[in-house]
């Protein structure tokens, strides 16, 4: 039997009011979106109408230094997903939770509980936390170095996967006639003894309807790429230039193959930030209007300079990024060093293009996710180009304003992708793993009991 044709996967990166910082102020924007459960439910239902695989909620465990311009991560994403589940039927939800500030047992129980509540539609975005502002909120002066955080994460994920498998399939009998609710022989202590965590188990919650929740990661550093290639079933990556995305795609797939995994079972989802208009001129006018609401290019330039750790006067808006500052970006000096390596690399890929002025780089989002300001056809063309040319398996999209920008995407971009045979016309399954084309995984303890090789990770 021939393999089915590849199709684009779509995930929404849900930033409350919209991906643009001024979305909450815009006509059609929602000033209190970050606090309104009905808003999140509406956006999730809209994504489901667009047949998306999933909705993703990022999380940061500290306030930004300046909280006045925009609402960002306000409510706990676990609570938000719990409210979006009953408002939807098919779409999945990917929730961020840090391995640096939690425990395996609590994480395993919370995610598996949500997975049961949703009928198997939940995934875990595994992060190690890079924001130094988080540390004092958990009694630390500063974050441990990245290598230590990844070592903790390895042990953490190993324990969680064993806990998720601590109940075999068939362990729940629930037979009123015999009075037997569960089979103790199919429920296992895990007795995990790792370098950082000791966990007895078993979990209180039976096995997931989808086998186990989807594992998602966003590794950009060398260590992060290894972690993603070993564990992740979907990867959120950050590239603003197609050639960089192709190199990342090839590298991570090769690493996965080196770990004995089938690289075709790992879905790479680079971020696309979208502003859509019926014409390209209309899209750019919409973008300029939002930028002006956010303080204009001058305010954006000040934020950009602050992130680079330079004086705004060091940047000429109508010239490329100066070579000395370009070197700061490349070597990770200043504020860049304390942020995401993926975003820093994406900015460097843009800034080293000497045809791009500072003004243009800022208009394109100052690095980070690939920005497209254009028509539905132009957006579909770009998606098709990246998808068919070894740069992506799908996209983690961000719309400027919710719900209006997302509605435009669903109503005008999705049909183009469907007509080209690049995107589903209906859901084929009910679980998140099925949306991503993944099978029901074998149970670690059942395999061990039956004398079969089984691993909990990967």
Secondary structure, 3 states (H helix, E strand, C coil): CCCCCCCCEEEEECCCCCCCCCHHHCCCCCCCHHHCHHHHHHHHHHHHHCCCCEEEECCCCCCCCCCCCCCCCCCCHHHHHHHHHCCCCCCEEEEEEECCCCCHHHHHHHHHHHHHHHCCCEEEEEECCCCHHHHHHHCCCCCCCHHHHHHHHHHHHHHHHHHHCCECCCCEEEECCCCEEECHHHECEEEEECCCCEEEECCCCCCECCECCEEEECCCCHHHHHHHHHHCCEEEECCCCHHHHHHHHHHHHHHHHHCCCCHHHCEEEEEEEEEECCCHHHHHHHHHHHHHHCCHHHHHHHHHHHHHCCCHHHCCCCCCCCHHHHHHHHHCCHHHHHCCHHHHHHHHHHHCCCCCCHHHHHHCCCCCCEEEEECHHHHHHHHHHHHHCCCCCEEEEEECCCCHHHHHHHHHHHHHHHHCCCCCCCCCCCCHHHHCCCCCCCCHHHHHHCCCCCCCCC
